[in-house]
């Protein structure tokens, strides 16, 4: 039998599908299309509170195209675009989220822009809840979880990074989303889901810590800084993928010399920046070919290629079929499934 949830008394509740609240530190679930002004009031309410008082928040909302929304302040947040594309802006840095990735964020001021009609999922952890979970999980090898900024009051610190969907974190995000979509908001289920999600985030963090240990630098703080700079450059590439990209501009985004950047990028990502850009454009091109709403030429230029013949040649080398043959084969397979 489901536990009864108390209603969340806010004008926004009348405009959304579902909203529940429990006494702190139990999580709040917010679902539906937000009204920008009511969203700001709600977010300001939590922003004015101390981080320890902000409950865990599970926010699943539909965003209108070219609309802006503030972000709940939280010691630790994981967010993704279930559908569509969103841009996160912080300190003049712009990051793209789509259905292929998720992002881990520490406490800070982000603004979300819906580039197109989108569905967003964001899970913001209560500071005490996260700290309690980590205190029982963190081993001596996890000391990189220590916040490098001693002036910060946030006890939990993660590497802020956009990750491709994986088998550790992503299935838990979808499980939580499915539960709130079906209004399965039993408090015990949600708390167990949040606990499992924190465990998976720690596993991801451990993998990053191992990567950092291999960076050739003496000081731990230097290795962390270099890792973050390379991944800032990777996120710059993702944001500018459809535009002309020059090595000097990418290296500038990382605040590194071209030679140093090239060496670190290949060491951390296993391929050169040129190969990374080429592969990502081909992946985006391949996805567009599955749509009937765009021509092959249009798809080629939309993902950042400047020459159709080069794009076709690279695509065939990568996937074994020409773009036209790939599109025909995929559409034929889809048609056969429906017959």
Secondary structure in CASP SS format (residue, H / E / C, confidence):
PFRMAT SS
TARGET T0000
AUTHOR 0000-0000-0000
METHOD secondary structure of the structure
MODEL  1
X C 1.00
X C 1.00
X C 1.00
X C 1.00
X C 1.00
X E 1.00
X E 1.00
X C 1.00
X C 1.00
X C 1.00
X H 1.00
X H 1.00
X H 1.00
X H 1.00
X H 1.00
X C 1.00
X C 1.00
X E 1.00
X E 1.00
X E 1.00
X E 1.00
X C 1.00
X C 1.00
X C 1.00
X C 1.00
X C 1.00
X C 1.00
X E 1.00
X E 1.00
X E 1.00
X E 1.00
X E 1.00
X E 1.00
X C 1.00
X C 1.00
X H 1.00
X H 1.00
X H 1.00
X H 1.00
X H 1.00
X H 1.00
X H 1.00
X H 1.00
X H 1.00
X H 1.00
X H 1.00
X H 1.00
X C 1.00
X C 1.00
X C 1.00
X C 1.00
X C 1.00
X C 1.00
X C 1.00
X C 1.00
X C 1.00
X E 1.00
X E 1.00
X E 1.00
X E 1.00
X E 1.00
X E 1.00
X E 1.00
X C 1.00
X C 1.00
X C 1.00
X E 1.00
X E 1.00
X E 1.00
X E 1.00
X C 1.00
X C 1.00
X C 1.00
X C 1.00
X C 1.00
X E 1.00
X E 1.00
X E 1.00
X E 1.00
X E 1.00
X E 1.00
X E 1.00
X E 1.00
X C 1.00
X C 1.00
X E 1.00
X E 1.00
X E 1.00
X E 1.00
X E 1.00
X C 1.00
X C 1.00
X E 1.00
X E 1.00
X E 1.00
X E 1.00
X E 1.00
X C 1.00
X C 1.00
X C 1.00
X E 1.00
X E 1.00
X E 1.00
X E 1.00
X E 1.00
X E 1.00
X C 1.00
X C 1.00
X C 1.00
X C 1.00
X E 1.00
X E 1.00
X E 1.00
X E 1.00
X C 1.00
X C 1.00
X C 1.00
X E 1.00
X E 1.00
X E 1.00
X E 1.00
X E 1.00
X E 1.00
X E 1.00
X E 1.00
X C 1.00
X H 1.00
X H 1.00
X H 1.00
X H 1.00
X H 1.00
X H 1.00
X H 1.00
X H 1.00
X H 1.00
X H 1.00
X H 1.00
X C 1.00
X C 1.00
X H 1.00
X H 1.00
X H 1.00
X H 1.00
X H 1.00
X H 1.00
X C 1.00
X C 1.00
X C 1.00
X C 1.00
X C 1.00
X C 1.00
X C 1.00
X C 1.00
X C 1.00
X C 1.00
X C 1.00
X C 1.00
X C 1.00
X C 1.00
X C 1.00
X E 1.00
X E 1.00
X E 1.00
X E 1.00
X C 1.00
X C 1.00
X C 1.00
X C 1.00
X C 1.00
X H 1.00
X H 1.00
X H 1.00
X H 1.00
X H 1.00
X H 1.00
X H 1.00
X H 1.00
X H 1.00
X H 1.00
X H 1.00
X H 1.00
X C 1.00
X C 1.00
X C 1.00
X C 1.00
X C 1.00
X H 1.00
X H 1.00
X H 1.00
X H 1.00
X H 1.00
X H 1.00
X H 1.00
X H 1.00
X H 1.00
X H 1.00
X H 1.00
X H 1.00
X H 1.00
X H 1.00
X H 1.00
X H 1.00
X H 1.00
X H 1.00
X H 1.00
X H 1.00
X H 1.00
X H 1.00
X H 1.00
X H 1.00
X H 1.00
X H 1.00
X H 1.00
X C 1.00
X C 1.00
X C 1.00
X C 1.00
X C 1.00
X C 1.00
X H 1.00
X H 1.00
X H 1.00
X H 1.00
X H 1.00
X H 1.00
X H 1.00
X H 1.00
X H 1.00
X H 1.00
X H 1.00
X H 1.00
X H 1.00
X H 1.00
X H 1.00
X H 1.00
X H 1.00
X H 1.00
X H 1.00
X H 1.00
X C 1.00
X C 1.00
X C 1.00
X C 1.00
X C 1.00
X C 1.00
X C 1.00
X H 1.00
X H 1.00
X H 1.00
X H 1.00
X H 1.00
X H 1.00
X H 1.00
X C 1.00
X C 1.00
X C 1.00
X C 1.00
X H 1.00
X H 1.00
X H 1.00
X H 1.00
X H 1.00
X H 1.00
X H 1.00
X H 1.00
X H 1.00
X H 1.00
X H 1.00
X H 1.00
X C 1.00
X C 1.00
X C 1.00
X H 1.00
X H 1.00
X H 1.00
X H 1.00
X H 1.00
X H 1.00
X H 1.00
X H 1.00
X H 1.00
X H 1.00
X H 1.00
X H 1.00
X H 1.00
X H 1.00
X H 1.00
X H 1.00
X H 1.00
X C 1.00
X C 1.00
X C 1.00
X C 1.00
X C 1.00
X C 1.00
X H 1.00
X H 1.00
X H 1.00
X H 1.00
X H 1.00
X H 1.00
X H 1.00
X C 1.00
X C 1.00
X C 1.00
X C 1.00
X C 1.00
X H 1.00
X H 1.00
X H 1.00
X H 1.00
X H 1.00
X H 1.00
X H 1.00
X H 1.00
X H 1.00
X H 1.00
X H 1.00
X H 1.00
X C 1.00
X C 1.00
X C 1.00
X H 1.00
X H 1.00
X H 1.00
X H 1.00
X H 1.00
X H 1.00
X H 1.00
X H 1.00
X H 1.00
X H 1.00
X H 1.00
X H 1.00
X H 1.00
X H 1.00
X H 1.00
X C 1.00
X C 1.00
END
